[in-house]
C-alpha cells in the first residue's frame, strides 16, 4: 500500500451511507484511512458501536472513535478532502464552510446538486462535467453525486441513447428500504405492503437524470430535452433499487446493436480508478433477472462490488425498448459514487497528490 495516500475524512460517519464510506476507504490505494466525524448522537462512540451493515466493520477502523469536529477543526488538521454523508438539509451550510476553508467536498447530499460550480457527476456518463467544479484561490472543490435511483438509471441509459434518439423515457422504480436512511420506514408500514410515494423522488429522478445525460455548454450544462417520466415506490427489500425502463425510440437499431452497446460500454477503462467497475453494465440473459437479492453486489474487480448496474429482461419491439435495471442504492447510488468522483478528480489533477 502506498505511503503517500491523500488524507480524508467522512462527515456523517455514524449513518448508513457514512459506514459505506468507511468500508470503501479503510484500505483505499489512493486515499488514507479516513477520520470519522459524527454529530451529537454518535460522537465519541467507536465505529463498531454504531455499525449497521451486514458485513463486519473494517478491522482497521472498527475501534476508531467518531470525532465531533467542525469545518474549522478539520481545516486546522490539514484535511484536504471530505466525503459528506450528512442528511440533506443539514449538509449545505457545513459543506459550504468546508469549501470556503479550502477543503474539497464530495457529497452524497442533495443540497448542492447542480448548483453553480458544483457539478452533478457519474464518471461513466458525464466525466467532462468535472471541469465545471470551481476551486483554487484558497477554495476547495464541491462535487455531488445524484439521487440513488438516477445514478443507476443514467448508467443503464447512456450506452444506448445515441442509437435510439428517444422521444421519451419512462421509469418505474422499486426502491429498497435503506434508501430511506436509518431507521427508515417503520416495519408495520412496509410489511405486506408497497408504498407508492417517496417525497420529491420522482422530480429528482427526472431532473437529475436530464442533467447527467446533458451536454456541457461553456460554464453550464444543457440538460437532455427528452421527457423523463418517473413513478417511484418503496418496497420491502433491504438494498438495491430495481427500475423498469421504457424508451420510446425515434431510431431503429438492431437488437444485437443495442446489446453490443451495453456490453462494450466502459469509458473509464483506460483510467486508474480503483472503484470503477469493468464493465459498468452487466447484461443478464435469464428471463427473471436482475433481482436485488442476487444482483445488487455486481461489479468487478473486488473493490468495485456494488458499483455495476445490471440490465436484463430486454425487450425491443420498435419503437419501444423495455428493460429492467438494478443498482446498489448505497454504493453506486451513494458512497461508492462519491469515492469514484474523487478518484476521477485526483486522476484529473484537481486534487493535491500529497498526503495531508
N, C-alpha and C positions, 0 to 999 in steps of 0.2 A: 504494500500500500504506500502511495506517495506521501512524503512528509510535507509537501508544500500545498496541501489542500486549503481551500478558501474557507475561512471561518464563517459560521452562520448561526442563526437562532430560529426557533419556532415559537411564535406567539399564539396562544390558544392551545398549548401542547396538551392540556388536560382533556380535551374533547376528542370526538371520534376522528375527525379529519386530522387534528393535530397529532394523534397517535399514529396515523398512517404516515405523516411526515417523518416522525421519529423512526418508524420502521425503515423507510426508504433511505434515510440519511445516516443511519447508525454506522454503516461501513461503506459510504459512498466513495468512489475513487477520486472525485474532484472537490467534494465539499467535506470539511471536517465534521466530526460528530457535533450535533447542534447543542447550544444552550437551550434549555427547555423553560419556557416562560408561560406562566399561567396567572389567572386572577385570584380573587379572594377565596373562591370555593376550593381550588386545588393547590394554590400556592403553599409551599412548604412540604407537600407530600412527595413521596417517591413516585416515579413513573409507574412502577409495579403496583402501587396502591390504587391508582385510578384507571388501570388498563382495562379496556372493554373489548378488544379484538379477540377473535377466536384463537389465533396463534399466540404463543408466549411473547412477552416483550423482548426486544433485542438485548442480549446479555450485556453489552457494553453500556447500555443506558438504563437498564431496569432499576438500578439503585440510585440513579441521579435524582436530585431534588428539583422540583418545579419551582423556579425562581419568580419573585414578583419584581419585575424590572420595567420601568417606563422607557419611552424613547430616549430621554436624556441619558439614562444609565446605560442603555445599550450602545449609544453613540460613544460615551466615555470609555466603554470597554473596547472600543475599536471594532465592533461587529460590522462588517461591510454589507451583510446580506441577511434579510429576514424573510422567512416564509410565514405568511399570515393565514392562520386557521380560525381567526376570530369570526364571530357571527356578524352577518350583515346588520348594519345599523350601529354596531359598536366599532367596527373596523375602521371606518372612514377617517375620523379625526386622528387616531393613532398612526395610521399609515401615512397620512399627510405630514405629520410631525416627523416621523422617521425619515421620509424622503427629504424634508427641509434640512435635516441634520446630516445629510449625506449618505444615509443608509438606503440601499436598494431593496425594494419590497416586491415579492412575488406573491400575489394574493389569490386566495380562493373565494373571497367575499364579493358581494355584488356591488358594493358602494361606489367603486370607481370604474366599473366595466365600461369600456369605450369612452371614458372621459378624455378630454383633450390631453394629449401627451401620455396617456396610459392605455396602450393597445390591448385589445382582447385577442388572445393568441392560442392557437392549436398548431404546433410547428409543422405537422404534416400537411396542413391545409393552407396556412397563410403566414409562413415564416417571414416573408418580406415585410409584414406589418410591424415587426420588431423595430424597424427603422423609425417608426413614429414615436418611440419612447424617448421622452426628454430626460436629460441627465447632464452631468458636468457642472462646472462653476459651483461646486460645493453641494449639489443636489444629487440624490440617488435616482435610480430608475424606479418606475412603478409600472408593473406588468400584471395583467389579470388573466386568469383562465375563466372559461364561461360556465354558465349553468350546466349541471351534470348531464342533463338529457341532451342539450345542444352539442356538448362535446362529442358524444358518441354518434349523433346524427350526422354531423358535418364530416367526420372521418369516413362514414359509410357512403355519403353522397359525393364527396369530392372526386373520386376516381371516375364517376360516370356522368357527371354534369355536362361536360363538354360534348360527349357523344349523344346526349339526349336533348339538350337545349330545352329544359322543361317549361311548360306553360304554368304549372302549379305543382306544389308539393304538399302532400297531406301526411300527417304523422299522428299516430295514437301511441301514447307512452304508458307502460305498465311499470310503475316506479316502486323500488324497494323501500322498505320501512326506514332503513338507515339514511335515506336521502332527507328525512325529516329531522335528522340530528338525534341527539340523545337527551332525554328519554324518548322523544319522538311521539308516535301515535299510540294512545292507550290501547292495551291489548283487547279490551272489550269493544273498542271501536273498529278493529280490523279483523277480528276472528269471525269467520263465516261471512266475510264482507269484502266489498271493493268500494273505495271512497272516490267518487268522480269529481273531486275538486281539490286542487292544490293551489293555494293563493298565489296569484301572479305568474304561475308556472307557464301557462300557455303563451302568455305575452312574452316572457323571457325567451322561450324556445324559438319563437318566430323572429323576434328582434335580433337576438344574439347570433342565431344561425345565419341570418341575412348579412350581418356584419362580417362574420368569419368567412363566408363564401363570396364576399365582395372584393373589389379591386382597390388597391392603394392608388390614390389620386393626389399627388403632392402631399400636403400635411394632413390629409383626411382619407377616409375610406368611402368609396362609392358602394353602398350596400347592394346586394343582389336584389333585383327588382321582382323576381319571381315570387308570387304569393306563397307563403308557408303557413299552413293552417294546422293547428295542433289541438288534440284532445289529450289531457293528462289526468291519469288516475293513480291512486295509491293502492298497492296490492300487498298481500301478506308474505312477501319474500324478504329475506334479511338484506341481501346485497345483490346488485345487478339490475340495471334498467333495460327492459325489453321494449322495443319500438316496432310498430307495424307501419311501414312506409309505403305510400303510393305516389308515384311520379307520373304526372300527365305529360307525355313527351311530344315534342314537335318533330324530332328526328326518329329514324327507324333503323338503328344499328342492329346487327345480328345478335342473337343471344350469346353466341361464342365471343363476340367482341366485347360485350358487357362483362362477361366472366373474366376475360383476359385483362380488362381494365382494372378489375378488383385485385386479381391475383398478382399482377405485375406492379401494382402501386406501392412504391417505397421511396418517397422523395428524400428521406433522411439517410439513405443507405451509405452515402459517402462521408457522413459526418461521424465524429466520435462522441455520440451522445449516449450515455450509459443506460438511460431509462427509455430510450426509443425502442419499440418493438419492431422486429423484422420477421415477417411483414406486419404492417399495422392493421391490415384487414385479413381476417381468416374466413375463407368461404367454406361452409359446410354443405355437403351433398344430401345428408339424411333429411327425410321429409319432416321430422319433428324437432329440428334444431334451428336456431340456438335456444338454449334453456338456461336460466340464471344459475341453477344448481350445478350444471355441467360445464358452462362456458364462461362464467364471469372472470376466471383467472387466466384467460387466454393471453398468450404473449410470450415470445422468446427474444433474447436469452432470459435466464432466470430472473435477473434484476428487473425485467420488463413484464413480469407476470401481472396480469390485470390491466395492461395498457393496450392490448389489441382489441379491436372491435370485431365481433363475429357476425357475419352475414349469412343468412340461409333462407330456405323456402322461397327461392327466387322464382317469380312467375312473370314472364314477358309476353304480354298479349297486347301488341301495339293498339292504341297509343299509351297503354298503362304498364309501367313496371311496378311490381309489388314485391316486397321482401320484408324480412324481419332482421333487425339489428340488435345486438346485445352488447352492453359495455358495463364495466365495473364503475359504479357511480362515485365511489370514494377514491379510486385510483386514477383511471383515465379521466373521470369527471371531477376529480378533486386533487388530492395531494400529488399524485403522480404527474398530473398535467402541469402543476406549478413547478415541480422539480425539473421536468423536461424543458419548460420555458426558461428556467435559469441556466440549464446546460446549454441551450441554444445561445443565450446571451453571453455566456462565458466563451463559447466557441467563436462567437462573432466579435469578440474583443470589447463587449460593452460592460464587462465586469473586470475588476482587478484580478490578476493572475497570481497574486501573492497571498499568503495566509494573513489572518488578522493578528 
